[in-house]
Amino acid sequence: MSGRRIAGRPLALPRWWVAASAAFVLVVVGVVVVVVRTQVAPCRDQVTAAPRSPLLGLAKMRQQPDGRLDTLTAAVDAMGAPFGGVVAGVGYDYDQWLHVYGIDGALLTFTKDNARMTVLGPDDLQPSWSLTPSSRRIAWDGSGGRLLVLDLSAKDRTRASAYDVADGDRVWCAELGQEQKDGQPVATTFLSHGDVVTALPDGDGRVALTRLSGRTGKQVWSRSYAGLGRADYLGPLTGDVLLAGGTEEFRLADQQPKSAGGAVISGIDSADGRTVWSWRAPENSAVHVVGVDDGRVIAVERTADGVRLFALSDTGQQLWSTSSLDLAYETALRGGVVLTKSRAALYGYDARTGKPLWHHAVPTDRTYFPYGFTLAQMPSLDDDHVLVPTTTSLAVLDVHDGSQVDHPLPVDGVSTTYWPYQLLATPDLLGVVTNTGAVLARRSPM
């Protein structure tokens, strides 16, 4: 999966596979039984009247023994707080078959080789409704009881649809003025009163921002910008200013980035799209926006000279800057702490001052973090703790002092069998999605 980001959290941009099957990604996609074709132009998504969940309840799990899934279930059942008892699961044979996400009190699921999105109720985990997008590539977002879906295409203009999370009713559908090729910028955010802002490529390195009414989908304003970088980050900065800009984190892996420099992060007036301020990056640098903390913009910059963390005010003025220890560029912002990860350690920095708070050494004689893991994927358990996947345990990390409690995962002769590739945390559930099976467990107070 490639990704997009909104207000500091990663968002899925799935590639839709052609074959039809059910999958579990801590987002579960159901198999459609009855399909109702939508008629409102320009959207052609198919909403399902009778979806089916790929997850098995405990009774069916017992009726269909699966050695690896049963082992994972027993391990999670034995973990203790914050993990309660397992309530559902599914087994599969590698290939990252399932993804699951929390969305406004419900669960949104995707499965590989199945282009459907399925919403599950948070209490009984029964499927509420399912949607088959008309495009092979989509971006999605959710807030305020709405699910936003962008149908992406390199040839056709992007279509945006809003659905009621509770019952799948389409609230509105709109056509945007830009196409989007695979790998080009795409981001979305919700404003406080329900309006939506999208970011899409607009030719010659420019990015178009468009604000749509949350009630009707009608365009409020649309502008084209040259000072947003790849608009990897899009989200509210203050009550009336949006933050947009930066590039994807993985591009900071290049130790000698090539760029022309210039404006790459901007504050945008949410009322009319005017640029309020812009921050300029030096030539031959890559800048990634980590997130926003109490009106402060937290970012990381890579140049040939090294890696630095820095903060900007809500008017674009630099507040602090510090060199990143171990040249760590993988970052996340949690509970007022900037977390970074290198091969040898995790680090915590005060988001207000940039002052280093702690470091936590990790083993270097073996693979410690699962392949593909990034800090931004860690779910927050509360303001003080995040859930960290390792190859041998699930760790509850205190972001303020770096201490952690490990909950062992099963191991066998094949080292990657139980490696998690996704974790889920909602107010009521925790999810563990590994290479060979996934389980959902009720949360228990820590």
N, C-alpha and C positions, 0 to 999 in steps of 0.2 A: 504494500500500500504506500502510495505517496501521501503527502499530507498538506494540509493548510492549517492556518492558525487563526484563532479569534480570541481577543482579550486574554492572551497568554496561555491558552490551552490548545492542545492539538486537536484538529478535526480531521475526520476521515475523508479521503478522496478516493473511494474504491474504484478499481478497474473491474468492470463487470465481465465475468466469464460467460462463455456461450452455453456450455452444457447445463442441464437442469438437475440440481440436487440440493439437498438441504445442508446448511453449514452453521458452525458455531464459532463466533469471534468475540465472545463477551458482548456480542451483538448478535442476536439470533434471527435468522431469516426463515420464515415458514414457507411451506409448500402451498401454493394457491390451489384451492379446490374450485371456487366459483370466482370468475373474473367479471368485474363491471367496468366497461370501457368509459372513460371520461369523454365528454363531448365539448367542453369549453375550450375554444381555440385561445392561444396557440399550443396548449399543453395536451399531450396524448398519453400521459401516465395511466397505468391501469391499477385501480384500487380493488382490493379483494374483499369479497363479502364473507368468505369462510376460510380464513387462513389456518395453517397448522404449524405448531411449534416444533422445532427440531430437538428441543430439550426433553429429557425424560424425567418424570417425577420419581420419587423414591420407590414407589411400588413397581413401576416398570423397570427401574434399574435393577431391582431384585429379580424380576422375571427374566431379564436379559443379562446374565452375568458377563462381565468384561473384566479380565484380570487386571489390566492397567488402570482402567477407570475405578475399579473397586479399591485398588491400592491407593490411588490419589484421594478417593473419598475418605478412606480410613485415616490417611495422614492429616487431612484438613479437619476432620472430626476431632482429632487428638491435639490440635494446635492450641486451643484455649483462646482467651480474649486477645484480639477483637473478633476472632472467628467463633461463630456459634455452629450449630449443626448444619450439615449439607442438606439442601432441600431439592436440588435438581442437578442433572449433569448429562453428559453425552460423551461417548468415546468415538475416536476416529483414528485414522492412520496418517499422522503427520500432515504436511501441506497447509498448516494454518487454516483449518477448515472453518473455524468460527471466530467471530468478533462480537462483543456485546458492549453497549454503552448505556449510561444512565441519562435519561432525558425527562425532566419535569415530572418526577415521581413514577415514571415508567421505564421500561428497558427497550432499547432499539437494537435489533439483531441483524447481522449479515452472515451469510454462509457462502463458502466458495462454490463455484459452479452453479450459483443460484443468484439471479439478478434481483431478487426481491428483498425489500426491507420489511421487517415485521416488528410490530410494537407489542410488547408483553405487559400485562398488568403486574404491578409491583408486589401484590400480596399473593395471588394464586398462580402467578407466572403463566396464565393462560393468554393465548394470542388474542389481541383486540382487533387488529386489522393489519393488512399487508399491502404493500405498494410495489408495483413493477415500473421503474422509470423507463421512459421511452429512449433514453440515451444509454450507451454502454459505459460512459463515464459520468459521474455525478460528484457534486460537493453538497454537503448538508450541514445544517446547524439547527439548534433548538433552544427556545426560551419562551417563557410566558405562556405555556400551553400550546405553542406552535412549533411545527416541524417545517423547516425551510429546505427545499430541494432545488438544486440547480442542475438542469440537464445540460451537459457540456458537449460541444462539438467543434471540430476544426473547420467545418463547412457551414454550419447553421448558427444563427444567433442564439445566445444562451437564453434558456427559458427558466424562469423562477416560479415556484409554486409554494404556497403556504397551506399546511394541513392542520386540522385540529388534532392534537395528540390523543385526546380521549377517544375519538370515534372515527378518525380518518376523513372527516368531511373536508373538502377543499374549500379554503377561505377565499383564495384568489389565485390568479395565474397571470404572469406578465412576461413579456419578451424584452430582453435587454439588447443593447445595440452592439454587442461585441461577440465574436467567436473566441474559442479558447482551445489551443492545441495542447496536447499532453505535455506537461512540464512547464507550461506558461503560468504566470501568476493567477491565483484565484483565492479570494478570502471573503468572509462575510462577518457582520456583527449585528446584533440587535441593540437599538437604543432603548432608553429607560421606559418610554411610553409605547414600545412595540414596533416602531418603524424599523426598517431593515436597510443596511448599507452594504453594497457589494463592491468588490474590487476585481477588475478584469483587465486583460491586456488591451491596449488601444493603439498599437503600432508604434514603430520607431522608439521602442524602449519606454513608452509612456504607459500609464495606468489610468483607467477610467474608474471613478467612484460614482455610484448611483444610489440615491436614497429613494426608497419606496415606502409608501404608506402601509403600515401594518394592518390597517383595516380593509383597504381596497386593493393594494398593490399598485396604485397609481404613482407615477414618477413625481417626486417632489423636486429633485434637482439631479443633474448629472454633469460632471466636469472631467476633463482630461488633464493629467498632471505629469510633469517630468521629474519631480523631486521626491518620489516615493520609493526609490530602489525597485525591488520586486514586490513591494507591498506584502511581504510575508506576514506582517502583523497588522491587524486592523481591529480597533476597539476603542471604547470610551476612555478619555484621559481625564476630563472634568465633566461637569454637567452640560457644557455646551461646546466642548472641543473634542474631536476625534483624534486619535493617533494612528498614523499610517506610515509604513515604511519598513526598511531593512530587507535582508535576504535570508534564505533558509540557513539553518545552523550547519548543515553538512558542508556547505561551501567554505566554512572556516577551517576545514581540514587542510586546505591548500596553504602550505607554509609561505608561499609567495604569491598572494592573490594579485590579479591584474584588474585594474579599474581606472576609469577616468577621474574619479573623485567627484565632488559636488554634492548637492542636496540629496539625501537618501532617507531622511526621516522628517515628517512634517506634522504640524498640528493643523487640523482642518475644522473650520466653523461648521458644526453640524446643521445649522439652520439654513445655510445657503451654499456650502461647499467652498467658501473662500479659504485660501491658505493664510493661516494666522502667523505661523512661523515655520522656519526650516532649519535643520541642522545639517552642516556640510561635512562630509567625510574626506579625509586626505586621499590623494592619488594612490593607487595600488593598495587598497584596503578592502576588507569585507566586514560588514557590520550587521549584526543580528540583534533584533529587539527581543529581550527576554520577557518583559512584561511591564506592568504598571503597578506601583505600590504607593498608595496614598498620594496620588498626584505626581509621583516621581517616575520618570522613564528609566528603566534599567536595561542596559545594552552591553554587548560584548563586541570588541573590535579586534580583527587580526590584521597585522602588517608583517612585512619581512623582519621587523624588529622584535616581534613577539605578540602576546595577547594581553589585552587589558579589559577590565570591567569598568564601566562608568555609569553615572546617573545624570539625567537632565531634569530641570524643573519643568513645570507645566507651561513655561514660556520658552523652553528650548535652551536655557542656560545651563552650562555644566556645573553640577553640584559637587561631584567628587570623581576621582579616577584612581585606580589601583592596578598594579600588575597582577595577572592571574597566576597563582602558584602552579608549578608544573606545566605551564602553558596550557592549562585546561580551558577548553572552549565550550564544552558541553555544559549547559546551564539550565536551571529552573528557578522559579521564584515561588517560595512557599512561606506563609506566615511571617512576612517581613524579613526573610532570610534568602540571600542569593546562594544557591547551591551550585557547585561545580564538580565535575568528575574527570579525573585523569586515570591513567592505567594503574596507578599505585595508591590512590586515595580519593576520598570525598572531602570537600571543603565547604565551610559555611562562612558567609560574609554578611555583615549588617547592611540591609538595604538602605538605611538612612544615612550611613556614614562611609560605607565601603570597608570598614574595619574588619579584618579577619576574626572570626569567632572561635573556630575549632577546625581540626582536621581528623579524619578517621581513616586509618590505613586499611587497605584491602589486600588480600593475597595476590602475589604476582607470579607464583609458581604454577598456577592453573587458571583456567578460564573461570572468572568469578561472576561477571555479568553475562546473561544470555546474549547470544548474537543478536544484533540489531537494537538492543536496549538503549534508550536515551532517557535522560533525567526528566524531560518534559512528559514522559509517559507515566510517571509515578502518580498514582492517585493519592490525594490528601485524605487522611482519616479525620482530621480536625485541624485547628489552627497551629497545632504543635507537632503533629506527626504525619509522616508519609509512609506508604507501603512500597518497599523496594524489592524487586525480584533479583535473586541471585541463582546460580546454578544448583545450589544445594539447600536453599532456604528462602522463606519470605521474611524480610526484615522490617520491623517497625522502627523507623528512624526518627529520633527527636531532632527537629531541625534547629533547635536553639542551642543544644550542647553536643550534638553528634553522637550521643549514646544510642544503642540499638538493641532490640530484643529479636533473636532469631527463632523462627518456627521452621523446623526441618521439613524438607520435601523428600519424597522417596528417591532412592537411587537404585540403579541396576547396572548390568554389564554394558548397556548401551548408554553412554553418558548423557545424551540429549533427550532421553525418553520423557522425563518430567520437567524439562526446562520450560518455564513460563514465557510466553511471548506477549501476554496481555494480562493486566490486572484491572479489576473493577471495584469501585467503592461508591455506594450510594448510602443514604441515611439508614437503610434497612438491610442491605445486602453487600456481601463481598464476593467477588468472582475471581477464580484462578483458571486461566486458560493456558494449557501446556501443549506440547507438540503432539500428544496422543490422547488428550481428553480435557474436558472442562467441567468445573463444578461451581454451583452457586451455593453460598452458605449465608444463613442469617447472621447479622452483626450482634456481637456481645459487648457490653460496656467494658472498657479497659480499666 
